């Protein structure tokens, strides 16, 4: 068996740059993530049949889909496909991650786009 080993020169070259990023930048990013999580959580809590799970430092949020309240859907893939096709809101079905009946949404988006995501998702769940 022939094995080829390649030296990874990108990672060592990036480390000094990564370590030189000021703590204030990291704090600012954490604040933005926390604000986005709060905004999405509060908005989705208003939508019937959607139950958000508040993340702890992640850049995404899992949302449980209560199919007893959203009778037009029976599984997460169908819900996500319909949300994309009708509202242009891209979320991932939880079944991709071993969490059926959930969807995953990235909460690291520009604030203006994020507000649209909250509004469209809530409206979608309300009319369905």
SULFENDA-V678670 format. One record per backbone hydrogen bond with DSSP energy under -1.0 kcal/mol. NH is the residue of the N-H (numbers start at 0). CO is the residue of the C=O. Records with the same first field share a line. If there is no record, write none. Layout:
NH->CO + CO
//
This chain:
8->6
12->8
13->9
14->10
17->13
18->14
20->17
25->21
26->22
27->23
28->24
29->25
30->26
31->27
32->28
33->29
34->30
35->31
36->32
37->33
38->34
39->35
40->36
41->37
42->38
43->39
44->40
46->43
49->46
50->63
52->61
60->104
62->102
63->50
64->100
65->48
66->64
68->65
72->69
78->74
79->75
80->76
81->77
82->78
83->79
84->80
85->81
86->82
87->83
88->82
91->103
93->101
95->92
96->93
98->93
102->62
103->91
104->60
106->58
113->109
114->110
115->111
116->112
117->113
118->114
119->115
120->116
121->117
122->118
123->119
124->120
125->121
126->122
127->123
//
